[in-house]
Amino acid sequence: MTRFTVLLLPLLICTATAHAAELIASVDRSRLNSGETVELTLETNDVTQFGKPDLTPLEPLFEVRGTRQVNQLNTLNGGDRATTRWIITLLPKENGSVLIPPLQVGDVQSQPITVQVVESDVREDKNSLDPVFIEASLDQSSVYVQAQAILTLRIYHSVSLYDDSSLTPLQIADARVEQLGDTRTYEKDINGVRHGVIEMRYAIYPQHSGLLTIAPQTFSATLVETQPAQDSTAQGPKPGKLMRVSSAQIPLTVKPKPLTYPIDAPWLPARSLSLSESWNPEPEHTQVGDSLTRSLTLKVEGLASSQLPAMPATEVNGLRRYPDQPVLSNQSSDRGLIGSREEREALVPSRSGLIDLPTVDVVWWNTFEDHLEHTSLPARTLQVANNPSLQVDTPTGGLQPSAVDNDVLWWWKLSTLILACTTLLGFGLWWRARWQPAVHRAAQTGPSPRTLMDDIKRASQANDPHATRQALDAWARQQPETLADMAARFVPLSDALDGLNGALYSETGQHWQGEDLWRAIRTIPAAERVQDPVGDSGLPPLYPK
């Protein structure tokens, strides 16, 4: 065994080293126009790599415009993590689907990446001859109301600019505007002249049907003008020239909601939609009183998360529901926004047997194929078993009165007579004991009701739901009625118990306040409270009645 361990240890070390040493390739965008550059990033966390990537495989399909190296040292969980990045600017030589081949640094190799190069959409007109010009374009000329249209602004400059450049804020009446990602910068060849490009993308959501006009956007910047040395004066270099360029006005046709769309369904115009669910824990082996967390996630391409409606609540007989706040998130992609909405709820079975969960159906309009669609989660059945640690009353609602057997009726009459006799006997013994002299009662073997009440007070004022529930159960065991009976008689106690159960079974237990429960316990009517004739001193009353 020792020899096997000695042989295995070098193998494990080599495997871990190979796993740690990897070269990850990524691009800043996967779709670009002809003549535009793309940035390829190679990243490794192998601190033993001191070489540079071999760029020879790129020469047949790309022109390498520039390469720079960035070294970083990050501290994570008390440890240092060093990374090295090579950022390579590439100009594709062909259109279509172009493969960036694997590149090698030392003994590690990157994965291949495919980019799509489409024909340039920049018109080679008189604007292309200007040192600075702006271009605005929409991905489509008409959209449905509240659907997504993508506006792309590209600013081209063949001269250097100072850092004081600015663009007018995009404001459109009767439309929501969301910026897609950060501003991109790259290069593009136009008529053999290299231009720098500043690209910004926006998602536009018209709120009313009709004709929507996107006003011209104005870009201003100061040109860098280099002066010959003989023209310089004592006052310093001559200031640059301020340039202002504007884009063209763009019309957008906004179509109303289709007449075939259901009236009672929320309007969801999207390119694609997915609906998924997850459980924690899995509901295969569920008992009464167990807490199941069900998560429903709605993911929509073409809408922001704030536009997504709430999903149907799980209102099922036999399940108590404790919902959490929805989690909203947005993600930018080449085709616009991808909004997601996650709704989580704690489901607690209150009875055993089969519990049917209905189908979850979402109606939406497919803007890519222009038709109505339904996306659904199938119905499922929970099989809930009895919980031995809980006492669950068997429902009797299904029993219907019918012809009763005479023997069974006779036994009922006999048991009623015996019960009446024992009740009279007990009343007589109590009446006789009232007039007996007071005697010392035996010391209690368990905690007194006063002690249990103090435990409830401390736990509830500390806002601890678990400790409060334990103290409440211990106190209820010394009461003549169950906790459920007392809650049925006293509405404030019932409301306070619902709040406690919600804190125990949902994920927001840390926000529970126990003052309402303690106030309800203290104000239970005297007829429903445990009467302790001994009191705190442990002595019988001085003058028994």
C-alpha positions as CSV (number, residue, x, y, z in Angstrom):
1,M,0.0,0.0,0.0
2,T,2.9,2.4,0.8
3,R,4.6,1.7,-2.5
4,F,1.3,2.4,-4.4
5,T,0.9,5.7,-2.5
6,V,4.5,6.7,-3.4
7,L,3.9,6.0,-7.1
8,L,0.5,7.7,-7.1
9,L,1.7,11.0,-5.5
10,P,3.8,12.2,-8.4
11,L,1.0,11.4,-10.8
12,L,-1.5,13.4,-8.8
13,I,0.9,16.4,-8.6
14,C,1.4,16.3,-12.4
15,T,-2.4,16.1,-12.9
16,A,-3.0,19.1,-10.6
17,T,-0.2,21.1,-12.4
18,A,-1.7,20.3,-15.8
19,H,-5.1,21.3,-14.6
20,A,-3.9,24.6,-13.1
21,A,-1.9,25.5,-16.2
22,E,-4.4,26.4,-18.9
23,L,-4.6,29.0,-21.7
24,I,-8.1,30.6,-22.0
25,A,-9.0,32.5,-25.2
26,S,-11.9,35.0,-25.6
27,V,-12.9,37.8,-28.0
28,D,-14.6,41.1,-27.2
29,R,-17.3,40.3,-29.8
30,S,-18.2,37.4,-32.0
31,R,-19.9,39.3,-34.9
32,L,-18.2,42.2,-36.7
33,N,-18.3,44.0,-40.1
34,S,-15.6,43.6,-42.8
35,G,-12.7,45.9,-42.3
36,E,-13.2,46.0,-38.5
37,T,-10.8,44.7,-35.9
38,V,-11.5,42.3,-33.1
39,E,-9.5,41.9,-29.8
40,L,-8.4,38.4,-28.9
41,T,-7.4,37.9,-25.3
42,L,-5.3,34.9,-24.1
43,E,-5.1,34.5,-20.3
44,T,-3.1,32.0,-18.2
45,N,-2.6,31.6,-14.4
46,D,0.7,29.7,-14.8
47,V,3.4,31.9,-13.2
48,T,6.1,29.8,-14.8
49,Q,5.2,30.9,-18.3
50,F,7.6,33.7,-19.4
51,G,7.3,33.3,-23.2
52,K,4.9,34.9,-25.7
53,P,2.2,33.2,-27.8
54,D,3.2,32.0,-31.2
55,L,1.0,34.1,-33.6
56,T,2.1,32.3,-36.8
57,P,-1.2,30.3,-37.1
58,L,-3.0,33.6,-37.4
59,E,-1.2,34.9,-40.5
60,P,-3.3,33.1,-43.2
61,L,-6.7,34.6,-42.1
62,F,-5.8,37.7,-40.0
63,E,-3.6,40.7,-40.0
64,V,-2.1,41.3,-36.5
65,R,-2.4,45.0,-35.8
66,G,-1.0,45.0,-32.3
67,T,-0.1,43.0,-29.2
68,R,0.1,44.0,-25.6
69,Q,0.7,42.1,-22.3
70,V,-1.0,42.7,-19.0
71,N,0.2,41.2,-15.7
72,Q,-2.1,41.2,-12.7
73,L,-1.8,40.0,-9.1
74,N,-5.1,39.5,-7.2
75,T,-5.6,38.5,-3.6
76,L,-8.5,36.1,-3.0
77,N,-9.3,34.4,0.3
78,G,-6.0,35.2,1.8
79,G,-4.0,33.9,-1.2
80,D,-2.4,35.6,-4.2
81,R,-3.4,34.7,-7.7
82,A,-1.2,35.9,-10.6
83,T,-2.5,36.1,-14.2
84,T,-1.0,37.0,-17.5
85,R,-3.0,38.3,-20.4
86,W,-2.0,38.9,-24.0
87,I,-4.4,41.2,-25.9
88,I,-4.0,40.8,-29.7
89,T,-5.8,43.1,-32.2
90,L,-6.8,41.2,-35.3
91,L,-8.1,42.4,-38.7
92,P,-9.9,39.5,-40.6
93,K,-8.9,39.1,-44.2
94,E,-12.0,37.3,-45.3
95,N,-15.8,37.5,-44.7
96,G,-18.1,34.8,-43.4
97,S,-17.3,32.3,-40.6
98,V,-13.6,32.8,-39.7
99,L,-11.9,30.4,-37.3
100,I,-9.3,31.8,-34.9
101,P,-7.0,28.7,-34.6
102,P,-5.5,27.4,-31.3
103,L,-2.5,29.3,-30.1
104,Q,0.3,28.0,-27.9
105,V,2.3,29.4,-25.0
106,G,4.9,27.0,-23.7
107,D,3.2,23.7,-23.1
108,V,-0.4,24.9,-23.0
109,Q,-2.7,25.6,-25.9
110,S,-5.9,27.7,-26.3
111,Q,-9.2,26.6,-27.7
112,P,-10.3,27.7,-31.2
113,I,-12.9,30.5,-31.5
114,T,-15.2,31.2,-34.5
115,V,-16.2,34.8,-35.4
116,Q,-18.7,36.0,-38.0
117,V,-17.5,38.7,-40.4
118,V,-20.3,40.3,-42.4
119,E,-20.2,42.7,-45.3
120,S,-19.6,46.3,-44.2
121,D,-22.7,48.4,-43.8
122,V,-20.8,51.7,-43.9
123,R,-21.6,53.6,-47.1
124,E,-18.5,54.9,-48.8
125,D,-19.9,58.4,-49.5
126,K,-18.7,61.9,-48.8
127,N,-19.1,61.3,-45.1
128,S,-16.4,58.7,-45.2
129,L,-13.9,61.4,-46.3
130,D,-14.6,63.5,-43.2
131,P,-12.1,63.1,-40.3
132,V,-15.0,62.5,-37.9
133,F,-18.5,61.2,-38.8
134,I,-21.3,59.3,-36.9
135,E,-23.5,56.5,-38.1
136,A,-26.8,55.4,-36.5
137,S,-28.7,52.2,-37.5
138,L,-31.6,50.1,-36.2
139,D,-31.6,46.3,-36.4
140,Q,-35.2,46.4,-37.7
141,S,-37.5,49.0,-39.2
142,S,-40.7,48.0,-37.3
143,V,-41.4,46.4,-33.9
144,Y,-44.4,45.5,-31.8
145,V,-45.3,47.8,-28.9
146,Q,-43.0,47.2,-25.8
147,A,-40.8,44.9,-27.9
148,Q,-37.1,45.5,-28.3
149,A,-35.4,47.4,-31.1
150,I,-31.6,47.8,-31.0
151,L,-30.0,51.1,-32.0
152,T,-26.3,51.1,-32.8
153,L,-24.2,54.3,-32.8
154,R,-20.8,54.2,-34.4
155,I,-18.4,57.2,-34.4
156,Y,-15.6,57.0,-36.9
157,H,-12.5,59.2,-36.7
158,S,-9.4,59.1,-38.9
159,V,-7.6,61.6,-36.7
160,S,-6.6,61.5,-33.0
161,L,-9.1,63.0,-30.5
162,Y,-8.6,64.4,-27.0
163,D,-10.4,62.8,-24.0
164,D,-13.0,65.6,-23.9
165,S,-15.3,63.9,-26.4
166,S,-19.0,63.7,-25.5
167,L,-22.3,62.4,-26.9
168,T,-25.7,63.8,-26.3
169,P,-27.8,61.5,-24.0
170,L,-30.2,59.3,-25.9
171,Q,-33.7,60.3,-24.8
172,I,-36.8,59.2,-26.7
173,A,-40.3,60.2,-25.8
174,D,-42.7,57.3,-25.1
175,A,-40.0,54.7,-25.0
176,R,-37.7,53.0,-22.5
177,V,-34.0,53.1,-23.3
178,E,-31.4,50.6,-21.9
179,Q,-27.7,50.7,-22.8
180,L,-26.3,47.4,-23.8
181,G,-23.0,46.7,-22.3
182,D,-20.0,49.1,-22.2
183,T,-18.7,51.3,-25.0
184,R,-16.6,49.4,-27.5
185,T,-13.5,50.7,-29.3
186,Y,-11.9,49.1,-32.3
187,E,-10.4,50.0,-35.8
188,K,-11.9,49.8,-39.3
189,D,-10.4,50.3,-42.8
190,I,-12.5,52.6,-45.0
191,N,-11.2,53.3,-48.5
192,G,-7.7,52.3,-47.4
193,V,-7.8,54.7,-44.4
194,R,-7.6,53.4,-40.9
195,H,-10.4,54.7,-38.7
196,G,-10.9,54.4,-35.0
197,V,-14.5,53.4,-34.1
198,I,-16.4,54.2,-30.9
199,E,-19.5,52.0,-30.7
200,M,-22.5,52.2,-28.4
201,R,-25.6,50.0,-28.5
202,Y,-29.0,50.7,-26.9
203,A,-32.2,48.6,-26.5
204,I,-35.3,50.7,-27.2
205,Y,-38.8,49.6,-26.0
206,P,-41.6,51.8,-27.5
207,Q,-44.6,52.2,-25.1
208,H,-47.2,53.2,-27.7
209,S,-48.0,52.1,-31.2
210,G,-47.5,54.4,-34.2
211,L,-44.5,56.2,-35.7
212,L,-41.6,56.7,-33.3
213,T,-38.8,59.1,-34.4
214,I,-35.3,58.8,-33.1
215,A,-33.8,62.3,-33.0
216,P,-30.2,62.9,-34.4
217,Q,-27.4,62.3,-31.9
218,T,-24.6,64.9,-31.7
219,F,-21.0,64.0,-31.0
220,S,-18.4,66.6,-30.1
221,A,-14.6,66.2,-29.7
222,T,-11.4,68.2,-30.0
223,L,-9.0,67.1,-32.7
224,V,-5.3,66.7,-31.9
225,E,-3.4,69.0,-34.2
226,T,0.4,68.5,-34.3
227,Q,2.3,71.7,-35.2
228,P,5.8,71.8,-36.8
229,A,8.5,72.9,-34.5
230,Q,9.3,76.0,-36.5
231,D,5.7,77.2,-36.1
232,S,5.7,77.0,-32.3
233,T,5.5,80.2,-30.4
234,A,6.3,81.2,-26.8
235,Q,2.7,80.8,-25.9
236,G,2.8,77.0,-26.4
237,P,1.1,74.8,-29.0
238,K,-1.9,75.9,-30.9
239,P,-5.2,74.5,-29.5
240,G,-7.0,71.8,-31.4
241,K,-10.1,72.2,-33.5
242,L,-13.6,71.4,-31.9
243,M,-15.7,69.1,-34.2
244,R,-19.4,68.5,-33.9
245,V,-21.1,65.8,-36.0
246,S,-24.7,64.5,-35.9
247,S,-26.4,61.3,-37.0
248,A,-29.4,61.1,-39.3
249,Q,-33.0,61.1,-37.9
250,I,-34.3,57.5,-37.9
251,P,-38.1,56.5,-38.1
252,L,-39.3,53.4,-36.3
253,T,-42.8,51.9,-37.0
254,V,-44.4,50.5,-33.8
255,K,-47.1,47.9,-34.4
256,P,-50.0,47.4,-31.9
257,K,-50.5,44.1,-29.9
258,P,-52.0,41.5,-32.3
259,L,-55.7,40.9,-32.0
260,T,-55.2,37.1,-31.7
261,Y,-53.3,37.6,-28.4
262,P,-55.3,36.5,-25.3
263,I,-56.8,39.5,-23.5
264,D,-56.3,38.2,-20.0
265,A,-52.6,37.3,-20.5
266,P,-49.7,39.7,-19.9
267,W,-48.2,41.0,-23.1
268,L,-44.8,39.4,-23.7
269,P,-43.2,40.1,-27.1
270,A,-39.9,38.3,-27.1
271,R,-37.4,36.6,-29.5
272,S,-37.2,33.5,-27.3
273,L,-38.5,32.4,-23.9
274,S,-37.6,29.5,-21.5
275,L,-39.2,28.4,-18.2
276,S,-37.5,26.1,-15.7
277,E,-37.9,24.9,-12.2
278,S,-35.7,23.4,-9.4
279,W,-36.4,21.9,-6.0
280,N,-34.3,22.0,-2.8
281,P,-34.4,19.3,-1.6
282,E,-35.8,17.0,-4.3
283,P,-39.4,16.1,-3.4
284,E,-39.2,12.4,-3.9
285,H,-39.2,11.6,-0.1
286,T,-41.4,14.2,1.5
287,Q,-43.1,14.0,4.9
288,V,-45.7,16.2,6.5
289,G,-44.1,19.3,7.9
290,D,-41.0,19.2,5.6
291,S,-40.0,22.5,3.9
292,L,-39.5,22.3,0.2
293,T,-38.1,25.3,-1.7
294,R,-39.4,25.5,-5.3
295,S,-37.7,27.9,-7.7
296,L,-39.3,29.0,-11.0
297,T,-37.0,30.8,-13.5
298,L,-38.4,32.7,-16.5
299,K,-35.7,33.7,-19.0
300,V,-36.6,35.9,-21.9
301,E,-34.5,37.2,-24.8
302,G,-35.6,40.6,-26.0
303,L,-37.1,42.0,-22.7
304,A,-35.7,43.5,-19.5
305,S,-36.3,41.8,-16.2
306,S,-38.5,44.6,-15.1
307,Q,-41.0,43.8,-17.9
308,L,-41.5,40.2,-16.9
309,P,-44.7,39.4,-15.0
310,A,-45.1,37.4,-11.8
311,M,-45.7,33.7,-12.3
312,P,-48.8,31.9,-11.0
313,A,-48.6,31.2,-7.2
314,T,-48.7,27.6,-6.0
315,E,-52.1,27.7,-4.3
316,V,-52.9,24.1,-3.6
317,N,-54.9,22.5,-0.9
318,G,-52.6,20.7,1.5
319,L,-49.6,23.0,1.0
320,R,-48.7,26.1,3.0
321,R,-46.9,28.6,0.8
322,Y,-44.3,31.1,2.0
323,P,-43.0,33.2,-1.0
324,D,-39.7,35.1,-1.1
325,Q,-38.9,38.3,-3.0
326,P,-38.3,37.7,-6.8
327,V,-34.7,37.9,-8.1
328,L,-34.3,40.0,-11.2
329,S,-31.3,40.1,-13.5
330,N,-30.3,41.4,-17.0
331,Q,-27.6,40.2,-19.3
332,S,-26.4,41.8,-22.5
333,S,-25.8,39.8,-25.7
334,D,-25.2,40.5,-29.4
335,R,-28.9,40.3,-29.9
336,G,-29.9,42.6,-27.0
337,L,-31.1,42.1,-23.5
338,I,-31.8,38.8,-21.8
339,G,-34.0,39.3,-18.8
340,S,-34.6,36.7,-16.1
341,R,-37.0,36.5,-13.2
342,E,-36.6,33.9,-10.4
343,E,-39.3,33.3,-7.9
344,R,-38.7,31.1,-4.9
345,E,-41.3,29.8,-2.4
346,A,-41.2,27.5,0.5
347,L,-43.9,24.8,0.4
348,V,-44.8,22.9,3.5
349,P,-47.2,19.9,3.2
350,S,-49.9,19.9,5.9
351,R,-51.4,16.5,5.1
352,S,-50.2,13.2,3.8
353,G,-51.2,11.6,0.5
354,L,-51.0,12.7,-3.1
355,I,-50.8,16.5,-3.7
356,D,-51.2,17.6,-7.3
357,L,-49.3,20.7,-8.6
358,P,-51.0,22.3,-11.6
359,T,-49.3,23.1,-14.9
360,V,-47.4,26.4,-15.1
361,D,-48.2,28.0,-18.5
362,V,-46.7,31.2,-19.9
363,V,-48.2,32.8,-23.0
364,W,-45.9,35.0,-25.2
365,W,-45.6,36.4,-28.7
366,N,-42.6,35.1,-30.8
367,T,-41.4,38.3,-32.5
368,F,-38.8,36.3,-34.6
369,E,-41.4,34.0,-36.1
370,D,-44.3,36.4,-35.6
371,H,-46.9,34.0,-33.9
372,L,-48.4,33.1,-30.5
373,E,-46.6,30.5,-28.4
374,H,-47.1,28.7,-25.0
375,T,-44.3,27.6,-22.8
376,S,-45.3,25.3,-19.9
377,L,-44.0,23.2,-17.1
378,P,-45.9,19.9,-16.8
379,A,-48.0,19.2,-13.8
380,R,-46.5,17.0,-11.1
381,T,-47.7,15.0,-8.1
382,L,-46.1,15.1,-4.7
383,Q,-46.3,12.0,-2.6
384,V,-46.3,13.0,1.0
385,A,-45.8,10.5,3.8
386,N,-46.8,10.7,7.4
387,N,-44.3,12.2,9.8
388,P,-43.9,10.1,12.9
389,S,-42.7,13.1,14.9
390,L,-45.9,15.0,14.2
391,Q,-49.5,14.3,15.2
392,V,-51.7,14.9,12.2
393,D,-55.4,14.7,12.5
394,T,-57.1,12.6,10.0
395,P,-59.6,14.6,8.0
396,T,-63.1,13.5,8.5
397,G,-64.8,15.6,5.8
398,G,-65.2,12.6,3.5
399,L,-67.4,10.7,6.0
400,Q,-71.1,10.9,5.2
401,P,-73.8,10.0,7.7
402,S,-75.6,6.8,6.7
403,A,-77.6,4.0,8.3
404,V,-75.8,3.2,11.5
405,D,-75.7,-0.4,12.8
406,N,-77.8,-0.9,16.0
407,D,-75.0,-2.6,17.9
408,V,-72.7,0.4,17.2
409,L,-75.3,2.8,18.3
410,W,-75.8,0.8,21.5
411,W,-72.1,1.0,22.3
412,W,-72.3,4.8,21.8
413,K,-75.2,5.0,24.3
414,L,-73.3,2.9,26.8
415,S,-70.2,5.0,26.6
416,T,-72.1,8.2,26.9
417,L,-73.8,6.8,30.1
418,I,-70.5,5.8,31.6
419,L,-69.0,9.2,30.8
420,A,-71.9,11.0,32.5
421,C,-71.5,8.8,35.6
422,T,-67.8,9.4,35.9
423,T,-68.4,13.1,35.4
424,L,-70.8,13.2,38.3
425,L,-68.5,11.2,40.4
426,G,-65.6,13.5,39.7
427,F,-67.7,16.6,40.4
428,G,-68.7,15.1,43.8
429,L,-65.1,14.3,44.7
430,W,-64.1,17.9,43.8
431,W,-67.0,19.3,45.9
432,R,-65.8,17.2,48.9
433,A,-62.2,18.3,48.4
434,R,-63.1,21.9,48.5
435,W,-64.0,21.7,52.1
436,Q,-60.9,19.7,53.2
437,P,-58.1,21.5,54.9
438,A,-55.2,22.7,52.8
439,V,-52.3,20.3,52.4
440,H,-48.8,20.8,50.9
441,R,-48.6,19.8,47.3
442,A,-45.7,17.7,46.1
443,A,-43.0,19.6,44.4
444,Q,-43.2,19.7,40.6
445,T,-40.8,17.5,38.8
446,G,-40.7,19.7,35.7
447,P,-40.4,23.5,35.1
448,S,-43.2,25.6,36.4
449,P,-45.5,27.5,34.1
450,R,-43.9,30.7,35.3
451,T,-40.5,29.5,34.2
452,L,-41.9,28.4,30.8
453,M,-43.5,31.8,30.3
454,D,-40.1,33.5,31.1
455,D,-38.5,31.3,28.4
456,I,-41.1,32.4,25.9
457,K,-40.5,36.0,26.8
458,R,-36.8,35.8,26.5
459,A,-36.8,34.0,23.1
460,S,-39.5,36.2,21.5
461,Q,-37.9,39.4,22.7
462,A,-34.6,38.1,21.2
463,N,-36.4,37.6,17.9
464,D,-35.2,33.9,17.8
465,P,-37.9,31.9,15.9
466,H,-36.4,28.5,16.7
467,A,-35.9,29.1,20.4
468,T,-39.4,30.7,20.6
469,R,-41.0,27.6,19.0
470,Q,-39.3,25.2,21.5
471,A,-40.3,27.3,24.5
472,L,-43.9,27.6,23.1
473,D,-44.2,23.8,22.6
474,A,-43.0,23.2,26.2
475,W,-45.5,25.7,27.6
476,A,-48.3,24.3,25.5
477,R,-47.8,20.8,26.9
478,Q,-48.8,22.0,30.3
479,Q,-52.0,23.7,29.1
480,P,-55.5,22.1,29.1
481,E,-55.9,22.9,25.4
482,T,-53.7,22.4,22.4
483,L,-52.0,25.3,20.8
484,A,-54.2,25.0,17.8
485,D,-57.4,25.2,20.0
486,M,-56.1,28.3,21.7
487,A,-55.3,29.9,18.3
488,A,-58.8,29.1,17.1
489,R,-60.3,30.9,20.1
490,F,-57.9,33.9,20.1
491,V,-57.3,35.6,16.7
492,P,-54.1,37.6,17.7
493,L,-52.4,34.3,18.7
494,S,-53.4,32.7,15.4
495,D,-51.9,35.6,13.4
496,A,-48.7,35.6,15.5
497,L,-48.3,31.8,15.0
498,D,-48.6,32.3,11.2
499,G,-45.8,34.8,11.3
500,L,-43.7,32.4,13.4
501,N,-44.3,29.6,10.9
502,G,-43.4,31.8,8.0
503,A,-40.1,32.7,9.7
504,L,-39.3,29.0,10.3
505,Y,-40.1,27.7,6.8
506,S,-39.0,30.5,4.6
507,E,-35.5,32.0,4.0
508,T,-36.4,35.3,5.8
509,G,-36.4,34.1,9.3
510,Q,-33.8,36.6,10.4
511,H,-36.4,39.4,10.0
512,W,-39.0,38.0,12.3
513,Q,-40.1,40.1,15.3
514,G,-41.4,38.3,18.3
515,E,-43.1,41.1,20.1
516,D,-46.5,40.3,18.6
517,L,-46.3,36.7,19.7
518,W,-45.3,37.6,23.3
519,R,-48.2,40.2,23.4
520,A,-50.6,37.5,22.3
521,I,-49.4,35.0,24.9
522,R,-49.8,37.5,27.7
523,T,-53.3,38.6,26.6
524,I,-54.9,35.1,26.2
525,P,-58.3,35.3,28.0
526,A,-58.0,33.9,31.6
527,A,-60.4,31.0,30.8
528,E,-57.9,29.7,28.3
529,R,-54.8,30.2,30.5
530,V,-53.3,27.6,32.8
531,Q,-54.3,28.4,36.3
532,D,-51.5,27.7,38.7
533,P,-52.9,27.7,42.2
534,V,-49.4,27.2,43.7
535,G,-48.0,30.4,42.1
536,D,-44.4,31.4,42.0
537,S,-43.8,30.5,45.7
538,G,-44.8,26.9,45.4
539,L,-47.3,27.1,48.3
540,P,-51.1,26.5,48.2
541,P,-53.4,29.5,48.7
542,L,-53.7,30.7,52.2
543,Y,-57.6,30.7,52.2
544,P,-58.8,28.0,49.8
545,K,-62.3,28.4,48.5
